[in-house]
Amino acid sequence: MDRDSRLRRIANGRTDLAWDHLAGGGSAAAHTADGVTLLQWCAYFGDVTAVRLLLSRGESLASLGSNLGLHGAAFHGHWRLCEFLLEQGADVDATEGDTGETPLHAALCTPRRLAHDLVVRVLLAHGADPRRATRPGVDTGCFMRDCRTKGETPLHRAAAFGSEETIDLLLDAGADTEALDAHGDTPLAWASWHARPDAILRRLCYGPFRIRPDRQPMHVVLLGTPLTSEAPDRRGDDDGSEWAGGTGADDDPARRRGEPAWCRQAIPVLHVSSSVSAQDFYCRQLGFHLESANRADESLSDPCYMAVARDGATLHLSSFAGDAVAGGVAYVVVSDVDALHDEFVARGVPIDTGPVDQTWGTREMYVKDADRNSIRFVQERRASR
């Protein structure tokens, strides 16, 4: 293979051929016919090993451009390269040209989040500021065509394109849900304009903005309910929007029949032998996001109880030994655990535990069936995000 053919193949992704190029006497500073250096091609494809090889043969990171090319590495979703460049002195908050975009902005321009969320993790771990805003009205190369910056923070972009995990990462790092772009729009407004799902919108609610816990999407509501159906009423808000305030209790069919309606949601609790492998399976492979993780005490390095969710479905994962032998476990979220307790006592139901206020901020009551399955009725006392 001649030199030019080898360079063309490297430019098409065969960055491993950099070894052959150097072994054949080629220069580490060589470039393809369009003027792009080998180092730039290896960085473009995220090959840190090839980048280090070229550096060891005399090439310089300066060839990657401003801030050692960190912006491009973040944009392309190369977390390993981002980590390497930061270790070599790249500035995690350096702005790009006239736009004011940081590497964190660059990592938040696509709905393909698997690789880019790893970049977000690396940038935040190195101190990236999630509150930085772009300079409004400047042409940006972060999107395909005809786009200008809007004075947005990374959370604004995550609201439009990010996953639940993306938004959680930014919020945990101090991102501001009430930050305004140049037009006075918050991340919640961006998420609304992009018709994001409820799980995204709920994370961005602030002040008076709330989503009713039993809200159904408008496309479901518009299907209606046949007279023969026992399905609950799926009406949206009176103003026709998909937003809702309050608890939604008045929309419950049992309440309209004059019966108390306390049960809101059932959450199965699954026993797992390892919280680490369980998190990998549910979050990395199945696409759930981690809502919460708790340890029995601070001496433990890994959580023993986790909540994972995806698209409105929630699972609890427990590695407590007791949950493995006591039968199945399920939580039922209720609005009034004491009233439900009184109902059960009147019906002659044996109460296993409670009602009791738990240290983690809920009030709970447990009952068990004949097969030792534990049904745990829990009243959420703390406001959700």
JOLIN-V790395 format. One record per backbone hydrogen bond with DSSP energy under -1.0 kcal/mol. CO is the residue of the C=O (numbers start at 1). NH is the residue of the N-H. E is the energy in kcal/mol with one decimal. If there is no record, write none. Layout:
co: {CO:CO}
nh: {NH:NH}
e: {E:E}
This chain:
co: {2:3:4:5:6:7:9:10:13:14:15:16:17:18:19:20:21:22:27:30:32:36:37:38:39:40:41:42:43:46:47:48:49:50:51:52:54:55:60:61:62:65:66:67:69:70:71:72:73:77:78:79:80:81:82:83:84:85:86:91:96:99:101:102:103:105:111:113:115:116:117:118:119:120:121:122:123:124:129:138:147:149:150:152:153:154:155:156:157:158:163:164:165:166:167:168:169:170:171:176:181:185:186:187:188:189:190:191:192:197:197:198:206:212:217:217:218:220:221:226:237:241:248:249:252:253:254:255:262:265:267:268:270:274:275:276:277:278:279:280:281:282:289:292:294:294:297:304:305:306:307:307:308:309:310:313:315:316:317:318:321:322:328:329:330:331:332:333:333:336:337:338:339:340:341:342:343:344:345:353:356:358:361:362:363:364:365:366:366:367:369:373:374:375:376:377:378:379}
nh: {6:7:8:9:10:11:14:13:15:17:18:19:21:22:23:24:26:25:30:38:35:32:41:42:43:44:45:47:46:48:51:52:53:54:55:56:59:58:63:64:65:68:69:70:73:74:75:76:78:79:82:83:84:85:86:87:88:90:89:94:99:135:96:106:107:108:113:117:119:120:121:122:123:124:125:126:128:127:132:149:140:137:182:134:157:158:159:160:161:162:167:168:169:170:171:172:173:175:174:179:184:181:190:191:192:193:194:196:195:200:201:202:209:215:220:221:222:223:224:229:240:237:251:252:256:257:259:258:335:333:331:316:318:278:279:280:281:282:283:285:286:288:309:307:304:305:300:319:294:317:291:292:315:289:313:310:308:270:306:272:324:326:374:269:376:267:378:264:265:340:341:342:343:344:345:346:347:349:348:366:364:361:381:358:379:356:377:352:353:375:372:369:330:367:332:365:334:363}
e: {-2.2:-2.4:-2.2:-2.1:-2.2:-2.2:-2.4:-1.8:-2.0:-1.9:-1.8:-1.4:-2.5:-2.2:-2.7:-1.7:-2.5:-1.8:-1.5:-2.4:-2.4:-2.7:-2.1:-2.7:-2.2:-2.4:-1.8:-2.7:-1.3:-1.3:-2.0:-2.6:-2.0:-2.3:-2.1:-2.1:-2.3:-1.5:-1.9:-2.2:-1.7:-1.4:-1.9:-1.6:-2.0:-2.4:-2.4:-2.2:-2.5:-1.1:-2.3:-2.6:-2.3:-2.9:-2.4:-2.0:-1.2:-2.4:-1.3:-1.4:-1.5:-3.5:-1.9:-1.9:-1.6:-1.7:-1.3:-3.0:-1.3:-2.3:-2.2:-2.1:-2.9:-2.7:-2.4:-1.2:-2.3:-1.9:-1.2:-2.5:-2.2:-3.6:-3.2:-1.6:-1.4:-2.5:-2.3:-1.2:-2.7:-2.1:-2.0:-2.4:-2.4:-1.9:-2.8:-2.7:-1.0:-2.5:-1.6:-1.3:-1.9:-2.1:-1.9:-2.6:-2.1:-2.7:-1.8:-2.4:-1.6:-1.1:-2.1:-3.2:-2.4:-1.8:-1.3:-2.1:-2.7:-1.3:-1.8:-1.5:-1.8:-1.4:-1.3:-1.6:-1.9:-1.4:-2.9:-1.6:-1.7:-3.4:-3.6:-2.3:-2.7:-2.1:-2.3:-1.8:-2.3:-2.9:-2.2:-1.4:-1.9:-2.7:-2.2:-2.3:-2.5:-1.6:-1.7:-2.6:-2.9:-3.1:-2.9:-1.4:-2.8:-2.8:-2.4:-2.3:-2.8:-3.3:-2.7:-2.7:-1.1:-1.3:-3.0:-2.8:-3.1:-4.1:-2.4:-3.7:-1.2:-1.8:-2.0:-2.1:-1.9:-2.4:-2.5:-2.1:-1.4:-2.8:-1.2:-2.6:-2.7:-1.7:-1.1:-3.6:-3.1:-2.1:-3.1:-2.0:-1.7:-3.0:-1.9:-1.8:-2.1:-2.2:-2.6:-2.3:-2.7:-1.8}
